[in-house]
């Protein structure tokens, strides 16, 4: 199989778990409070799979980002629902211990109360996504463009007449944007559960490194591999920052309101260009461009990954083995609970089957030549 034909598995870390995706499905494995493992699966039904135009160059990048965001939020919601289910079960057991064993009515009410608080639905996705996107755009796109005026003054500059100053202002804006991203990551890394997510991020990378190096995975081989991977989204972020510096030069340095409007308008084409660069580099390993992109991206990953523990590696292996038919689950691994992931990340068991989730009953992990390309820069 050539490098261009080979499918590269990708994924992301979630709360106490890891999501892995193939071309046709994704699986999210989560460690429960009782140390057991639950795995949710869902068939992919991306825009890239449904429409030919969504696979066109410079369009497919933004389409892939939208699909990846949706998939990532579903996986995060699923892991959150597992945590809520565990907490509800624990709460129910505590309440039942306080009740009279003969009082069936009271025990039934306690069970119903616990059931009400153990699922995050579609509203939770929107309530998570909208503020997160607003914060990201404000902090990493608009604020740096405004902050340059604090250092160099608010004067406008034209591309044709003041090229040097325009380039210098955009270079400063790019530097401030990078500092904002690094500062944000460092700040959230002090939150305990975020550190745990970074450890699972390392487990995800190390598992894919082990698979791509040997073709099979076990805990020891994964632990021997690096938690850094060249296809991580960190490289995509850096490429976007660099492209924005040069692209914004051509629009000059207009007044603030117009500058901020242009920054938003250029997000889509810049993301499309960055995706094509990352995609080409990922399919031409060993080239100068791939090495140039990989180096800074690996440095960024020092902030977003941590060395995982063996039990976290196990979760990453569970997820990969679920979507990769050529990967065998180690024989000493316990049997996980297998469920399906609903459209908003709900836990869907066989006795909860609905028409809306009918297509997810048996995820197909075989290769699909018409499927969307792998997630930009994420391993």
VENSULGI-V951197 format. One record per run of one state. SS is the DSSP state (@ for helix, = for strand, . for the rest). FROM is the first residue (numbers start at 0). TO is the last residue. Records with the same first field share a line. If there is no record, write none. Layout:
SS->FROM-TO ; FROM-TO
This chain:
.->0-8 ; 14-15 ; 21-23 ; 31-35 ; 43-45 ; 50-50 ; 55-58 ; 98-102 ; 116-120 ; 152-155 ; 157-161 ; 188-190 ; 214-217 ; 223-231 ; 249-251 ; 253-254 ; 283-286 ; 304-308 ; 323-335 ; 341-345 ; 348-348 ; 352-353 ; 360-378
=->9-13 ; 16-20 ; 24-30 ; 36-42 ; 156-156 ; 252-252 ; 336-340 ; 346-347
@->46-49 ; 51-54 ; 59-97 ; 103-115 ; 121-151 ; 162-187 ; 191-213 ; 218-222 ; 232-248 ; 255-282 ; 287-303 ; 309-322 ; 349-351 ; 354-359
